[in-house]
Amino acid sequence: MNFKHMLFRATSALLFMSGIGLAGCNETEPDAFLTVTQQEIEVEYTGLTVEGEMVNFELGTNRSWQATYVEEWIHLTHSEGDRGRVRIFLDIDENNTGKDRTGFIIFEGEGGTRRTIAVTQKLKVDALSVSPTEITVVKSGLLETGEKAEIYLSTNSDWTITVADDSKWITPAATSGEAGDMSIELTVEQNNTGGERTGSFVINAGSKSETVTVIQNLEGLKLSADNFRVNKFGFSDEAQTPLTFTITSAEAWTSTCDDWLSIEPASGEAGETEVTLLVDENTSGAPREGAVKITTSLNGLEAAVRIDQNAKNSLYDDDGEEIGHIYYSENFDWITEYGGNDCVGGHTQDGAKNIYTTGDALQKFNEAGLTDFNPDMRTIYACSDYLKMGAGSKQTGIILPVLTIPEGQATDIELTFVAASNIGGDGTGTPDAVTVTAAILKGPGSIGDQQKESEPMTPGEHWEWTPMSVKIYGITGETQIVIRSTQQGLSGYYRWYLDNIKMTKIAAE
């Protein structure tokens, strides 16, 4: 109650009491009055306010009173009374006339007082919301999660559901009801037709209608994976990450598998279940294949995961190339045409040509399948028939092309190349403190004992070429290798020269 209203009520009470006192002293009656707190009221078609509340107001008078006129669709909790104040609630019929309407209430009190209240009621606008309007169920009649399908219905009218004649395999839990919000469960018969089928039903509410379509397939069992390729120890990666997959079934399920395979858990209920695949070590000396089969208990649906296991600590079969096969060789003879100096042979750092600013050298570099490891630095240079790498505080390297190795196969190689340190000034000073690293940027493979990069290698200190060698195991057609300075991102001079890169197959160790 606001201050103005409180003040009004206090004043009215004071006047009323003073009127009683005066009556005790005089025979003169106070002037008659009749008040209502609302004279214009608006309601929704339901007869309630927009907030969903029943309309009410307060009537005050110092005489007896009565409602002398009330619309037939408006009902009062009080239609007469004595002097004082009373709160009156309105019970208003739902407006089904198809148009807005206005009605009146007239109150009259002794002494000739009168108040009129106008009530405006909005017309009813039919509303219907149904979700979802398309449902897919599996062979058993359930959702793929194993739950029954249901729809959610919201309407302001009484409603009915009519199932199409060709869809009697769909049974709603209720086919009629009153206005409101509700969920209706659907019972769908098992699909034994041998093919997918589609049915429907119509929901009618007032002038509104909505059609719900039900699609029933022959599925009911899904696996998130269909095969695993593992090494002899039963893992699919070098980190020995546990093998997992998800079973989504609309029914309870069980598993069967080869004796060297198992899953945990071995059975489950409807819904989604994540299982862990366990693979025994392969000591047979030969590759082997197996499978885990999942079978549902109600419909006998089946799905399987295939497992291919090698007999070595590799995820791939050997590519079959002979030992000594050369996969890649680059001596940089194509650089000669750009006229760079023989810096190492001439004991000078001068005369190297930046491939980014020299003719089409960068294009030829890329056509050779090579990629700058740090292209933002733009510090690869063409010498007479080899490359110079880096500048002051700007280190880089080259990414080698991937090898042509068939999918599912791998090889072991020896990466060889020669490198030399740069010596600044007049060529007689201290060599740059550079070291060189070979590394696997991405893809399968390991260097040494399951490492991804080699130990740093130090070039000779007196303008001399130093042979370097790194053994890399289990590389595939997805493996990307880089030769770079170890000092990436450091300030200072770490310049070097690179030539005669070769990748040769070696025997597995």
LUMPA-761694 format. One record per atom (N, C-alpha, C): x, z, y. Coordinates in steps of 0.2 Angstrom, whole numbers, plus 2048, in hexadecimal, padded with zeros to 3 digits. Example, Ala and Ser with C-alpha at 12.3 -4.5 7.8 and 13.67 -1.06 7.14 Angstrom:
BEGIN
8428277E4;83E8277EA;8428277F0;8408237F5;8448247FB;840827800;
***
This chain:
BEGIN
8048007FA;800800800;804800806;8037FB80B;8077FB811;805800816;80980181B;808806820;801805824;8007FE825;7FA7FD829;7F47FF825;7F47FE81F;7EE7FF81A;7ED80781A;7F380A819;7F3812819;7F081581F;7F2812825;7F081482B;7E881382C;7E680D829;7DF80C829;7DB811825;7DE81281F;7DA81781B;7DA81E81E;7DF820821;7E0827824;7DB82782A;7DB82282E;7D6822833;7CF822831;7CD81E82C;7C781E829;7C4825827;7C9828823;7C782F820;7C6833826;7CA83382B;7CA838831;7C3837834;7C1830835;7BB82F839;7B5831834;7B683082E;7B1832829;7B083A829;7B583E829;7B584582A;7B2847830;7B4844836;7B284683C;7AA84583D;7A883F839;7A183E839;79D843836;7A0846830;79D84B82D;79C852831;7A2853835;7A2859839;79D85883F;79C852842;797851847;790852844;78F84F83E;78985083B;78785783A;78C85B839;78A862838;78886583F;78B863844;78986584B;78486284F;78385B84D;77E857850;77A85484B;77485284C;77084E848;771847848;77684484C;77883D84D;77C83B847;77A836843;77E83383E;78382E841;78982E83D;78E829840;78C82283E;78F81D842;78D816841;78F814839;78B810836;78C80E82F;79280982F;79680982A;79B804829;79C802822;79E7FC820;79F7F981A;7A57F581A;7AA7F6816;7B17F2816;7B27F080F;7B67EB80E;7B97E8808;7C07E680A;7C57E7805;7CC7E5806;7CD7DE805;7C97DA802;7CA7D3802;7C37CF803;7C37CA807;7BD7C6808;7BE7BF806;7C47BD804;7C57B6801;7CA7B77FB;7C77B57F6;7CB7B67EF;7CC7AF7EC;7D27AE7E9;7D37A87E5;7D67AA7DE;7D37A67D9;7D57A87D2;7D67A17CF;7D97A27C9;7DA79C7C5;7D479B7C1;7D47957BD;7CE7947B9;7CC7997B4;7D179D7B2;7D07A37AD;7CC7A87B0;7CC7A97B7;7C97AE7BA;7CE7B47BC;7D47B27BB;7D97B77BD;7DD7B47C3;7E27B97C6;7E67B67CB;7EC7B27C8;7F07AF7CC;7F57AB7CA;7FA7AF7C6;7FA7B67C7;7FF7BA7C3;7FC7BC7BD;7F57BA7BB;7F27BC7B5;7EE7C37B5;7ED7C57BB;7EA7CC7BC;7E27CB7BE;7DE7D07BD;7D77D07BF;7D77D27C6;7D37CE7CA;7D27CF7D1;7CE7D67D2;7D07D97D7;7CD7DF7D9;7CE7E17E0;7C97E57E3;7CA7E67EA;7C67ED7EB;7C77F07F1;7C47F67F2;7BE7F67F8;7B97F97F6;7B37F97FB;7B28007FD;7B1801804;7B0807807;7AA80780C;7A680D80C;7A080D810;79E814811;79B816816;79881C817;79181D816;78E818812;787818810;787815809;781816806;780813800;78080B800;7828087FB;7838017FB;7817FD7F5;7807F77F5;77F7F37EF;7817EC7F0;7827E87EA;7837E17EA;77D7DD7EA;77B7DA7EF;7757D77F0;7757D07ED;77B7CD7ED;77B7C67EA;7827C57E6;7827C37E0;7887C17DC;7877BB7D8;78C7B67D9;78C7B07D5;78B7B27CD;7887AE7C9;7877B07C2;78D7B07BE;7927AD7C1;7997AC7BD;79E7B27BF;79B7B67C4;7A07BC7C6;79C7C27C4;7A07C77C1;79D7CD7BE;7A17D37C1;79E7D87C4;7A17DD7C8;7A17E37C3;7A67E77C4;7A67EE7C1;7A27F37C4;7A07F27CB;79B7F67CE;7977F27D3;7917F37D2;78C7EF7D7;7887F37DC;7897FA7DB;7867FE7E0;7898057E0;7888097E5;78B80F7E6;7898137EC;78C8197EC;78B81D7F2;79181C7F7;7908207FC;796820801;79C8227FE;7A281F801;7A98217FF;7AC81A7FD;7B281B7F9;7B58157F8;7B58147F0;7B580D7EE;7B580C7E7;7B98057E6;7BD8057E0;7C17FF7DF;7BC7FB7DA;7BB7F47DC;7B77F07D8;7BB7EA7D5;7BA7E97CE;7BE7E47CB;7B97DE7C9;7BC7D87C9;7B77D27C8;7B97CF7C1;7B47CE7BD;7B57CB7B7;7B27C47B8;7B67BF7B8;7B47B87BA;7B47B47B4;7AF7B07B3;7AE7AB7AD;7B47A67AE;7B67A37A9;7BA79D7A9;7B77977AC;7BA7947B0;7B778E7B3;7B87887AF;7B27867AC;7B27807A8;7AE77A7AB;7AD77B7B1;7A87767B5;7AC76F7B6;7B276F7B5;7B67697B7;7B87687BE;7B676D7C2;7B876D7CA;7B97747CC;7BC7747D2;7BC77B7D5;7B577D7D7;7B57847D8;7AE7867DA;7AF78D7DE;7AA78E7E3;7AB7937E7;7A47977E7;7A479E7E6;79E7A27E6;79F7A87EA;79A7AC7EB;7997B17F0;7977B77ED;7997BD7F0;7977C47EE;7957C77F5;78E7C97F5;78C7CC7FC;78B7D47FA;78E7D87FE;78D7DF7FE;7897E1804;7847E5803;7807E8809;7807F0808;7807F380E;7807FA80E;77A7FD813;778803812;773805816;77580581D;771804822;773804829;7747FD82B;7737F8826;7737F1828;77A7EE828;77F7F1825;7867EE824;7867E981E;78A7E481F;78B7DF81A;7927DC81A;7947DB814;79B7D7813;79A7D280D;79D7CC80F;79C7C680A;7A47C5808;7A47C4801;7AB7C27FE;7AA7BB7FB;7AF7B67FD;7AF7B07FA;7B47AF7F4;7B27AD7EE;7B67AC7E9;7B77A57E7;7BD7A27E7;7BE79B7E6;7C279B7DF;7C07977DA;7C37977D4;7C578F7D2;7CB78F7D0;7CE7887CF;7CB7857C8;7CA77F7C8;7C877C7C2;7CD77C7BC;7CB77C7B6;7CF77C7B0;7D27757AF;7D97767AF;7DD7707AD;7E07717A6;7DD76D7A1;7E076E79A;7E776D79A;7EA772796;7F1771795;7F377278D;7F876E78B;7FA76F784;80176D783;805772780;80C77077F;80D772777;81176D774;81276E76D;81A76C76C;81D770768;82476F767;826771760;82A76D75C;82B76675D;82676275B;82675B75E;82175675C;824752756;82A753754;82D74F74E;83175474A;82F754744;83375973F;835755739;83B757737;83E754731;83F75972C;83C759726;83D75D720;84075A71B;84375E716;84675B710;84275A70A;844758705;8407576FF;83C75D6FD;83E7636FD;83B7696FB;83576A700;835767706;83076970B;83276E710;838770710;83B775714;840771719;84177571F;847772723;84D77371F;85276F721;85976F71E;85C77671D;85A77A722;85C781722;85978671C;854783719;850787714;84A78A717;84878A71D;84378D720;83D788721;83778B721;831787722;831784729;82E77E72A;82D77B730;82877F734;82877F73B;82278173F;82277E745;81C77E748;81B77C74F;81A781754;81B78075A;81978575F;814782764;80F786765;809783768;80778876E;806785774;80478877A;7FE78477D;7F878777E;7F3784781;7EE789785;7EA786789;7E578A78D;7DE78978A;7DE786785;7D7784782;7D778677A;7D1786778;7D1787770;7D378176D;7D6781767;7DA77B764;7D877A75D;7D977475B;7D8772754;7DE76E751;7DF76E74B;7E476A748;7E1765743;7E275F743;7DF75A73E;7E575673B;7E5757734;7EB754731;7E874D72F;7EC748730;7EB74172E;7E9741726;7E573C725;7E273B71E;7E873A719;7ED73671B;7F3734717;7F973A717;7F773F71A;7FC74471B;7FA74B719;7F674B714;7F3752711;7F875670D;7FE75370D;80475770A;80775C70F;80475C715;80676071B;80076571C;80276B71B;7FC77071C;7FE775722;7FB775728;7FD77A72D;7FA78172B;7FD78772D;7FB78D72B;7F478F72E;7F278B734;7EC78C737;7EA78573A;7E478473A;7E177E73D;7DD77E743;7DC784745;7D878574C;7DA78C74E;7D878D755;7DA793758;7D879375F;7D9799763;7D779A76A;7DD79876E;7DC798775;7E1797779;7E779C779;7ED79A77A;7F279F77A;7F979B778;7FE79F776;80479D773;80579F76C;80779B768;80779D761;80C79875D;80E79A757;812796753;80E79574C;80E78F74A;80A78D744;80F78A73E;81078E739;81478C733;811786730;81578272D;81377C729;81677C722;81177B71E;81377B716;813773715;819771712;81976A710;81B769709;817765705;8187656FE;81E7616FD;8217636F7;82775F6F4;8267586F4;82B7546F6;82B74D6F6;82D74A6F0;8287486EC;82A7456E5;82873D6E5;82873A6EB;8267336EC;82C72F6EA;8327316EA;83872D6E9;83A72A6EF;83772B6F5;8397286FB;83772C701;83A72B707;83872F70D;83172D70F;82D732711;826732714;82573571A;82073271E;81F735725;817737725;81673C728;80F73F729;80E741730;808743731;806745738;800749738;7FF74D73E;7F975173F;7F8751747;7F2752749;7F0752750;7EE758752;7F075B758;7EE76175B;7E975F761;7E3762761;7DF761767;7DD76776A;7DE767771;7DC76D775;7D976B77B;7D276C77C;7CF76A782;7CF762782;7D175F788;7D2758788;7D9756786;7DD75A784;7E4758782;7E575877B;7EA753779;7EB753772;7F3751771;7F675376B;7FD75276A;7FD750762;80174B761;80374975A;80974C758;80A74F752;81075174F;81174D749;81774A748;81A746743;81E74A73E;81D74A738;82174D733;82574872E;82B74872E;82F74372A;832747724;83174571E;834748719;838744715;83F745714;843741710;845744709;84A742706;84B7446FF;8527486FF;85474A705;85A74E706;858756705;85D75A706;85C761705;863764704;868760704;86F763702;87475F706;87876270A;87D75F70E;88476370E;88976070D;89076370D;894760713;897765716;89B76371D;8A175F71B;8A475F715;8A975B713;8A875770C;8AB75270B;8AA74E704;8B174E700;8B674F704;8BD74F700;8C2753703;8C77556FF;8CD759702;8D37566FE;8D8755702;8DF7526FF;8E3758700;8E675B6FA;8EA7616FB;8F17606F7;8F67646F9;8FC7646F5;8FC7686EF;9027686EC;90276C6E5;9007736E6;9017766EB;8FF77D6EC;8F877E6EE;8F47786EF;8ED7796F1;8EB7796F8;8EF7776FD;8EE777704;8EE770707;8EB76F70C;8EA76970F;8EE768716;8F276E718;8F776D71D;8FC77271C;902771720;90877571F;90777C721;90177E725;900785727;8FC789721;8FA78571C;8F7788716;8F078B719;8EC78771D;8E678971F;8E178971A;8DD78F719;8D878F714;8D3789714;8D178670E;8CD78170E;8C578370E;8C2781713;8BB783714;8B677D715;8B077E713;8AB779715;8A477D715;89F779717;89877C718;893779714;88F77D710;88A77A70C;88377C710;87F777711;879777715;874775710;87077A70D;86B779708;86477C70A;85F778708;85877B709;85677F703;85A7806FE;8587846F8;85E7886F6;85D78C6F2;8637906EF;86778B6EB;86E78C6EA;8727876E7;87878B6E3;87A7876DE;88078A6DA;8857846DA;88B7866D8;8917826D8;8947816D1;89777C6CF;89B77A6C9;8A17776CB;8A77786C8;8AD7746CA;8B27746C4;8B77706C5;8BD7706C0;8C07776BF;8C37786BA;8C677F6B9;8CB7816BD;8CE77C6C1;8D477E6C6;8D177E6CD;8CA77E6CD;8C777E6D4;8C27846D4;8C07876DA;8BB78C6DA;8B978C6E2;8B378F6E3;8B17906EA;8AE7976EA;8AF79A6F0;8AC7A16F2;8A87A06F8;8A27A26F7;89E7A46F1;89C79E6ED;89B7A06E7;89A79A6E2;8927986E2;88E79C6E5;88779B6E5;88479D6EC;87E79B6EE;87B79D6F4;87479C6F5;87179F6FA;86A79E6FC;869798700;863796702;861791707;86479370E;86678D711;86978E718;87078C718;87478E71D;87B78C71D;88079171A;88478F716;889793713;890790714;895794717;89C792717;89F794711;8A379070D;8A6791707;8AE790708;8B2793704;8B9792704;8BB78F6FD;8BE78A6FD;8C17866F8;8C77896F5;8C878A6EF;8CE78D6EC;8D17886E7;8D77866E8;8DA7816E4;8E17846E0;8E17846DA;8E77866D6;8ED7826D7;8F37856D7;8F97816D7;8F977C6D2;8FB7766D3;8FC7706CE;9037706CB;9037736C5;9097736C1;90A76E6BC;9057696BC;9057646B7;90A75E6B8;90D75E6BE;9127596BF;90F7526C1;9087526C1;90574B6C3;8FF74D6C8;8FD7486CC;8F77496D0;8F174A6CC;8EC74D6CF;8E674E6CB;8E074E6D0;8DA74C6CD;8D474C6D1;8CF7516CE;8CB7546D3;8C67586D0;8C07586D5;8BB75C6D4;8B575D6D8;8B27636D8;8AE7656DD;8AA76B6DD;8A37686DE;89E7696DA;8977676DA;89276C6DC;88E76B6E1;8897706E3;88276D6E1;87E7716DE;87876F6DB;8727746DE;86D7726E0;8677766E2;8637786DD;86077E6DD;85C7816D8;85577E6D7;85277C6DC;84B77A6DC;84B7736DA;84E76E6DE;84D7676DD;8537646D9;8587686D8;85E7656D4;8627606D8;8627616DF;86675C6E3;86D75E6E2;8717586E2;8797596E1;87D7566E7;8827596E8;8877576ED;88E7596EA;8937566EC;89A7586E9;89F7576EE;8A575B6EE;8AB75A6F2;8B07586ED;8B47536EE;8B97506EA;8C07536EC;8C47556E8;8CB7586E9;8D07546E6;8D57516EA;8DB74E6E8;8E17526E9;8E47546E3;8EA7586E4;8F07556E1;8F67556E6;8FC7526E4;9007576DF;9057556DC;90A7596D8;91075B6DC;91075A6E2;91675C6E6;91375F6ED;9187626F0;9167666F7;9157606FC;91175C6FB;90F757700;9087556FF;905753705;8FE752705;8FD74A703;902747702;90273F702;90673D6FC;9047376F9;9087346F4;90E7306F8;91372F6F4;91972C6F6;9177246F8;91A7226FD;91871B6FF;91B7156FA;91F7176F6;9227136F1;92870F6F3;92A7106F9;93070C6FB;93770F6F8;93B70A6F7;94270C6F4;9467116F8;94A7156F5;94F7196F9;9537146FD;955716703;959711707;95570C70B;94E70C70A;94A70770E;94A709715;94C704719;94C705721;945704724;942709726;93B708729;93C706731;941708734;94270773B;94970673D;94B702741;952701744;9516FE74B;955701750;9556FF757;95C700759;95F6FA75B;9666FB75E;9666F9766;9606F7768;95F6F6770;9636F0772;9656EB76E;9686E5770;9646E1775;95D6E2775;9596DF77A;95A6E1781;95E6E7782;95F6E9789;9656E578C;9696E2789;96F6DF78B;96D6DA791;9676D7791;9656D2796;9656D579D;9646DC79E;9636DF7A4;9696E17A8;96F6DF7A5;9756E07A8;9786E77AA;9766EC7A6;9786F37A7;97F6F37A4;9836F87A7;98A6FA7A5;98A6FD79E;9906FC79B;992700795;995707798;99070C799;99271279D;997716798;995717792;99971B78D;9A071778C;9A071178B;9A770D78A;9AB70D790;9A870D796;9AB70C79C;9AC7137A0;9AA71979C;9AB71F79F;9A87207A6;9A271D7A7;99F71E7AE;99771F7AD;9947227B1;98D7237B1;98A71E7B6;98E71A7B9;98B7157BE;98970E7BA;98470B7BD;9837047BA;97D7047B5;97A7097B4;9747097B0;96E7077B4;9697037B1;9647007B4;95D7047B2;95A7077B7;95370A7B5;94E7057B3;94B7067AD;9477027A9;9407017AD;93F7067B1;9397067B5;9397017BB;93F6FF7BD;9406FB7C3;9446F57C2;9466F47BC;94A6EE7BA;9466E97B6;9446E37BA;9416DE7B6;93B6E07B2;93B6DD7AC;9366DF7A7;9386E47A2;93D6E87A3;9416EC79E;93C6F179C;9376F47A0;9326F979D;92E6F5798;92B6EF79A;9276EC795;92A6EB78F;9316E878F;9346E7788;9356EE785;9366F3788;9376FA785;9306FC781;92B6FB785;9246FC781;9236F777C;9256F177C;9246EC777;9286EE771;92D6F1772;9316F476C;92E6FA769;9286FC76B;925701768;92770876A;92B708770;92E70E772;929711778;929718779;92671B77E;92A720781;92A721788;92D72678C;92A72C78B;92E731788;92C738787;92973B78D;92C73A793;92B73D799;92A73879F;92573379F;92572E7A3;92472F7AA;9227357AC;9227377B3;9297377B7;92E7397B3;9357397B5;9387327B7;93672D7B3;9387267B4;9407267B3;9437297AE;94A72A7AE;94D7277A7;94B7227A5;94E71E7A0;9517187A3;9587177A1;95C7127A4;95F70D79E;95F7077A0;96370279C;96A70179D;96E703798;975701799;9776FB795;97D6FA793;97E6F3790;97A6F178A;97A6F6785;9756F4780;9736FB77D;972700781;96F70677F;96C709785;96970F784;965713789;96971978C;96871A792;96A720796;963724797;96472B795;95E72F796;95F73479B;95A7357A0;95A73A7A4;95E7397AB;95C73E7B0;96073F7B6;9607467B8;9627477BE;96274E7C0;95C7527C0;95B7577BC;95575B7BB;94F7577B9;9507517B5;94B74D7B3;94D74A7AC;94A74E7A7;94C74D7A0;94674979D;948745797;943741794;94673F78D;94373B789;944739783;940733781;94173077B;93D72A779;93972C773;93272A773;92E72B76D;92E725769;930725762;93172075E;92A71D75B;92A717759;923714757;922718750;91B71874E;91971B748;91B716742;91D71873C;91E714737;918711733;91970B731;91470772D;91470A726;91070F725;90F71371E;90871371D;906710717;8FF710715;8FB717715;8F5717717;8F171D717;8F1721710;8F2727711;8F272B70B;8F972C707;8FE72970B;905729708;90A72B70D;90F72D70B;91473070F;91B72F70D;920730711;92772F70F;92C734712;932735710;937739712;93D734715;93F73671B;94473271E;94A736721;94F732723;954735727;95573172D;954734733;954731739;95C73273C;95F72C73D;96572C740;966728747;96A72B74B;96C727751;97272A754;975727759;97B72975C;97972B764;97D730766;97C73376D;982735770;982734777;98873677B;98673A781;98A73E783;989742789;98B73E78F;98873F795;98A73C79B;98F74179E;99473E7A2;9997427A6;99973F7AD;9977447B1;9967427B8;99D7417BC;99C7407C3;9A273F7C7;9A67397C5;9AC73A7C5;9B17347C3;9B17337BC;9AE7367B8;9AE7357B1;9B373A7AD;9B673E7B1;9BB7427AE;9B97497AE;9B374B7B0;9B17527B1;9AE7557AB;9AA75A7AC;9A675D7A6;9A07597A4;99F75879E;99975579B;99375979C;98D75579D;98775979E;98675D798;983763799;982767793;97C76678F;97B75F78D;97575D78A;97575E783;97076077F;96F75F778;96975B777;969758771;96375376F;95F756769;959755769;954758764;950752762;94F75275B;94974E758;944752756;93D750757;938754756;93274F754;92D753750;92774F74E;922751754;91F74C757;91A74D75D;91374F75A;91274B755;90B74B752;90B74874B;90674A747;905747740;90974C73B;90874A735;90C74E730;91374D730;91675172C;91E75172B;92175772D;92775872B;92B75E72D;93275C72D;936760731;93D760732;94076672F;94576572A;94876B727;94376F723;943775724;93F77A721;93877B724;934776724;92D776727;92D77772E;932774732;932774739;93076E73C;92E76E742;92C768746;93176574A;93776874B;93C76674F;94376874C;94876474E;94F76574B;95276A74F;95876D74D;95C771751;96076C756;96176F75C;96476B761;96B76875F;96C762760;97375E75E;97675D765;97D75E764;98175D76A;98575776A;98575276F;98974C76F;99074E771;99574976F;99C74A771;99D74B778;9A274E77A;9A474F781;9A874B785;9AB745782;9B0741785;9AE73A784;9A8738787;9A5731787;9A672E780;9A373277B;9A372F774;99D730771;99B72B76D;99572B769;996730763;990734762;99073975D;98A737758;98C736752;98673574D;98273B74C;97B73A74C;97773F74B;97273E745;970743741;96B74173C;96674773B;960745739;95B74A738;957748732;95574C72D;95174A728;94A74D729;945748728;93E74A72A;93A748723;93674D721;93274C71B;92B74C71C;928747717;921747717;91D74471D;92173F720;91D73B726;919736723;914734727;90F72F726;90F72A72B;90A72672B;908721730;905724736;90472A736;90272E73C;907732740;90D73373D;91273773F;916734745;91773774B;91A735751;920739752;926736753;92C739753;92F73875A;93373D75D;93673C763;93D73E763;94273B766;94873D768;94973F76F;94B745771;94B747778;95074C779;95274D77F;956752781;953759780;95775E77E;95476477C;952768783;955766788;95476A78F;94E767793;949766790;943763794;941768799;94076679F;93D76A7A4;94276F7A8;94976E7A6;94E7737A9;95176F7AF;9537737B4;9577707BA;95E76F7B8;96176A7BA;9687697B9;9697627B6;96F7607B4;97175A7B1;97275A7A9;96D7567A6;96D75679F;96C74F79D;97174B79F;97074379E;974741797;97173C794;97473A78E;97373378C;976730787;975729785;97372977E;96F72477C;96C723775;96C71C773;96E71B76C;96F715769;96E715762;96D70F75F;96D70E757;968713754;962713755;95D717751;95B71474B;95B718746;95971573F;95571A73B;950718737;94C71D733;94C71A72C;94F71E727;95071B721;94D72071B;94A71D716;947721711;94D72570D;94B72B70B;95072F707;94C732701;94F7356FD;94C7386F7;94973E6F9;9437406F6;9407466F7;94474C6F5;9447516F9;9487576F7;94375D6F5;
***
